[in-house]
Amino acid sequence: MIINELVKLVKIPENQNYPSSMGEDSFREAIARWYKTRHNLNLDANSEITNVIGGKEGVANICRVFINPGDLILCPNPGYPVYENGAAKLCDAEAYSMPLLRENNFLPDLDAIEANILKKAKLMYINYPNNPTGAIVTKDFLKKVSDYAEDYNFLIIHDNPYSEFTYDDYIAPTILQVSPNHVEVNSVSKMFNMTGFRCGWVAGNRDVIKGLRTVKSQIDSGCPKFIQKAVIKGLDEYKSEKRPEIVEKIVKTYEKRRDILVKGLNEIGWNTDKPQATFYVWTQIPEQYCNLNCMEFVKKLIDIGVIITPGIGFGQYGEGFVRFALTQPETRIREAIERIRKIL
C-alpha cells in the first residue's frame, strides 16, 4: 500500500524539490495524530515534532544540540553503538556505561549509579523495546527513570524504533506518557518495514526540538517529500490504540519466526528465552562452549554457514552473548537450526 502510494507521489514534480529539514507540515501533523490515536497524547506539530532522516540520525544529532566536550552521557551497555560512538565520542563527551544484566532483566540499575555521576550527566539514552536484548519495560519503570532525570537535571532520549514490534499482547510505552520534558526518537524503518527509506521523527521537549531543527538546518536538507507523504498514508491507517492490519501482518511474520527459532534452539539444547519485542533473539553462548568468548563462538558458527552477531559488538557487557536477527525466512531459520544442531 505504502509503496504504491510512493510510486504515485514520486512522479509529481512538486514532490521532487527540496523539503524542509524539519519535515513537511502534513507529515508532522500526521505524527501528532498518530500519538493521539496510539497513546492518547496531545503533541503540537509545530513545536514538539521534527522530522529526521531515520532514527539513527536523530539519535546522533541530538547530542550536537547541547553537548559540550567533557560532558557526560549515560549509555546502556550492551547497547546500540551509535549512543557511544556516533553521539558521545563524536561530540568529545564522556560515555558512562550502564550495565544491562540478565539478572536485572536487562534494565539499568539506577540505584547503583553513583550520585556524582548522575549530577554530572547531561543526558541518558534508553532503548526499550531493546536492541540487542529484546527486553521490555513498563510505564512505571519509565516514570522511575524520569524521576531520576528530574532530580539530577538531565535529559532522557527514549530511542523507540521497536515500539510497534511487540508480541504476546504487550504494548510498548513511551517516555512522553510520563513526562513532556524528554524526547522520543521513532521511525518507520521497523513499523512499516521501510529500513532503506530513512524517515523518522523526534518528539517531545520543545527546547530540544527547536535546537535540533537549528542543527539540522546546517547539516541536511530533509527527507524527500514523496517519502514523507507516503508515510502519512501508513500512519493514517491507525484508527485506534491497536496496530492496523498493515503493521500487524509484518509483526505476525516476525513473531512466527521468533517462535520457530526459540523452540528450535531449545530443542537442540541451547537454553534461550523468548523475547516479547523486537526482531532479535539475545542468548548466552551454549554451556558446552562457555570456554569460548563470543567472537570465537561466532567464528565457529561461520564455519558451518550460520552468521549471527557477537554480543561484544554492543559493548563489554555483551560478552558471553550472541544476537540472532529474525530477518530471514522460516526455511532459512530452520536450516540454521539444523546446522547448529550438528555442533551442539
PyMOL commands that set and color helices and strands:
alter all, ss='L'
color gray80, all
select helices_A, chain A and resi 2-10+13-15+25-39+55-61+63-66+83-91+102-104+110-112+115-120+139-152+175-177+188-191+195-197+206-216+225-235+245-267+287-289+294-302+311-314+316-318+330-341
alter helices_A, ss='H'
color red, helices_A
select strands_A, chain A and resi 49-52+72-77+94-99+121-126+155-159+183-187+200-204+280-284+309-310+321-325
alter strands_A, ss='S'
color yellow, strands_A
deselect
rebuild
show_as cartoon
